Amino acid sequence: MYNPTEQFAELNKSHVEQATRLAAIALENSEKLMKLNLATARNAWAQSVESAQAVASVKDVQDLFALRAKLAEVGVQHALSYSRNLYDLASQAQADYAAASEDVWSNYTKGVANWVETATKSAPAGSDVAVNAFKSTVAATTAAFDQFQKATKQVVSLADASVRAAAAQATKAAPVKGRKAA
């Protein structure tokens, strides 16, 4: 027998579990970002102290220009490192959210399929055409969303590869620019 109260209770339970999972992902990624920013601030402080000591020990203008080039190169390397770490955190968070959304969609489609089967069994006689049309619509929607999900994964993968290649190229180019300035 079809019992909507039980289905509603199961649906609410599922939503609470999903919300809890998303909140845990958000908190975990916020903590990672906070740790990255704190480590970056500590490194920046240490680098500024080291730079101030180096500037204080400069004896002539040539040393000052060499130090300036070295500090610029170090600064670029730190900025690239921070950007790379930040991108990695964002990519991991995106992957975590994508996995959670895939689980939610999978559970949703299973629930809809179960509901359709239950509704089909409870449908009045002579409604076969409407029930079959509804089943076809649900199946087509699920297939379309699956294709959309696959295409999105491909785009994200391509964008990730492009960003990583650009970051690698920037990392290779940064020291060369610093040396040319010296």
C-alpha positions as CSV (number, residue, x, y, z in Angstrom):
1,M,0.0,0.0,0.0
2,Y,1.2,3.5,-0.9
3,N,2.0,5.5,2.3
4,P,2.9,9.1,1.6
5,T,3.8,9.8,5.2
6,E,6.6,7.2,5.2
7,Q,7.9,8.6,1.9
8,F,7.8,12.1,3.2
9,A,9.7,11.0,6.4
10,E,12.3,9.2,4.3
11,L,12.7,12.2,2.0
12,N,13.2,14.5,5.0
13,K,15.8,12.1,6.5
14,S,17.6,12.1,3.2
15,H,17.6,15.9,3.0
16,V,19.1,16.2,6.5
17,E,21.8,13.7,5.6
18,Q,22.6,15.7,2.4
19,A,22.7,19.0,4.2
20,T,25.0,17.6,6.9
21,R,27.3,16.2,4.2
22,L,27.4,19.6,2.4
23,A,28.0,21.4,5.7
24,A,30.9,19.1,6.5
25,I,32.5,19.7,3.1
26,A,32.1,23.4,3.5
27,L,33.7,23.4,7.0
28,E,36.5,21.1,6.0
29,N,37.4,23.3,3.0
30,S,37.1,26.5,5.1
31,E,39.5,25.0,7.5
32,K,42.0,24.2,4.7
33,L,41.7,27.7,3.3
34,M,42.3,29.2,6.8
35,K,45.4,27.0,7.3
36,L,46.7,28.0,3.9
37,N,46.2,31.7,4.6
38,L,47.7,31.4,8.0
39,A,50.8,29.6,6.6
40,T,51.1,32.2,3.9
41,A,50.9,35.1,6.4
42,R,53.6,33.4,8.5
43,N,55.8,33.0,5.4
44,A,55.2,36.6,4.3
45,W,56.2,37.8,7.8
46,A,59.3,35.7,7.8
47,Q,60.2,36.9,4.3
48,S,59.7,40.5,5.2
49,V,62.0,40.2,8.2
50,E,64.6,38.5,6.1
51,S,64.2,41.1,3.4
52,A,64.6,43.9,5.9
53,Q,67.7,42.4,7.3
54,A,69.1,42.0,3.7
55,V,68.4,45.6,2.9
56,A,70.0,46.7,6.1
57,S,73.2,44.9,5.1
58,V,73.4,46.4,1.6
59,K,76.7,48.2,1.1
60,D,76.4,49.7,-2.4
61,V,74.0,50.4,-5.2
62,Q,74.9,47.3,-7.2
63,D,74.1,45.1,-4.2
64,L,70.8,46.9,-3.8
65,F,69.8,46.2,-7.5
66,A,70.8,42.6,-7.2
67,L,68.9,42.3,-3.9
68,R,65.8,43.9,-5.6
69,A,65.9,41.4,-8.4
70,K,66.3,38.5,-5.9
71,L,63.4,39.7,-3.7
72,A,61.2,40.2,-6.8
73,E,61.9,36.6,-7.9
74,V,61.2,35.3,-4.4
75,G,58.0,37.3,-4.3
76,V,56.8,35.9,-7.6
77,Q,57.6,32.4,-6.5
78,H,55.6,32.8,-3.3
79,A,52.7,34.3,-5.2
80,L,52.7,31.4,-7.7
81,S,53.0,28.9,-4.9
82,Y,50.0,30.5,-3.1
83,S,48.0,30.6,-6.3
84,R,48.7,27.0,-7.0
85,N,47.8,25.9,-3.5
86,L,44.6,28.0,-3.6
87,Y,43.7,26.5,-7.0
88,D,44.3,23.0,-5.6
89,L,42.0,23.7,-2.7
90,A,39.3,25.0,-4.9
91,S,39.6,22.1,-7.3
92,Q,39.3,19.6,-4.4
93,A,36.3,21.4,-3.0
94,Q,34.7,21.4,-6.4
95,A,35.4,17.7,-6.7
96,D,33.9,17.1,-3.3
97,Y,30.8,19.1,-4.1
98,A,30.5,17.3,-7.5
99,A,30.7,13.9,-5.8
100,A,28.0,14.9,-3.3
101,S,25.7,16.2,-6.0
102,E,26.2,13.0,-8.0
103,D,25.2,11.0,-4.9
104,V,22.2,13.2,-4.4
105,W,21.1,12.9,-8.1
106,S,21.6,9.1,-7.9
107,N,19.5,8.8,-4.8
108,Y,16.9,11.1,-6.3
109,T,16.6,9.1,-9.5
110,K,16.3,5.9,-7.5
111,G,13.6,7.5,-5.4
112,V,11.7,8.7,-8.4
113,A,12.0,5.3,-10.0
114,N,10.6,3.7,-6.9
115,W,7.8,6.3,-6.6
116,V,6.9,5.7,-10.3
117,E,6.7,2.0,-9.7
118,T,4.6,2.4,-6.6
119,A,2.3,4.9,-8.4
120,T,2.1,2.5,-11.4
121,K,0.9,-0.3,-9.1
122,S,-1.7,2.1,-7.5
123,A,-2.8,3.6,-10.9
124,P,-6.4,3.0,-11.9
125,A,-7.3,0.6,-14.6
126,G,-7.0,2.0,-18.2
127,S,-4.3,4.5,-17.3
128,D,-1.5,2.5,-18.9
129,V,-0.9,5.0,-21.7
130,A,-0.5,7.9,-19.2
131,V,1.7,5.8,-16.9
132,N,4.0,4.7,-19.8
133,A,4.3,8.3,-21.0
134,F,5.2,9.4,-17.5
135,K,7.8,6.6,-17.3
136,S,9.3,7.7,-20.6
137,T,9.5,11.3,-19.5
138,V,11.3,10.4,-16.3
139,A,13.7,8.1,-18.2
140,A,14.4,10.8,-20.8
141,T,15.0,13.5,-18.1
142,T,17.4,11.2,-16.3
143,A,19.3,10.4,-19.5
144,A,19.5,14.1,-20.4
145,F,20.9,15.0,-17.0
146,D,23.4,12.2,-17.2
147,Q,24.7,13.5,-20.5
148,F,24.8,17.0,-19.1
149,Q,26.8,15.7,-16.1
150,K,29.3,13.9,-18.4
151,A,29.7,17.0,-20.6
152,T,30.3,19.1,-17.5
153,K,33.0,16.7,-16.2
154,Q,34.8,16.9,-19.6
155,V,34.7,20.7,-19.5
156,V,36.0,20.9,-15.9
157,S,38.7,18.4,-16.8
158,L,39.8,20.4,-19.8
159,A,39.7,23.7,-17.8
160,D,41.7,22.1,-15.0
161,A,44.4,20.8,-17.5
162,S,44.6,24.3,-19.1
163,V,45.0,26.1,-15.8
164,R,47.6,23.6,-14.6
165,A,49.5,23.9,-17.9
166,A,49.4,27.7,-17.6
167,A,50.6,27.6,-14.0
168,A,53.5,25.3,-14.9
169,Q,54.5,27.7,-17.7
170,A,54.3,30.6,-15.4
171,T,56.5,28.8,-12.9
172,K,59.1,28.1,-15.5
173,A,59.0,31.7,-16.8
174,A,59.1,33.4,-13.5
175,P,62.8,32.8,-12.5
176,V,63.9,33.7,-16.1
177,K,62.3,37.1,-15.8
178,G,63.8,37.7,-12.4
179,R,67.3,36.9,-13.7
180,K,67.0,39.1,-16.7
181,A,66.1,42.1,-14.5
182,A,69.3,41.7,-12.5
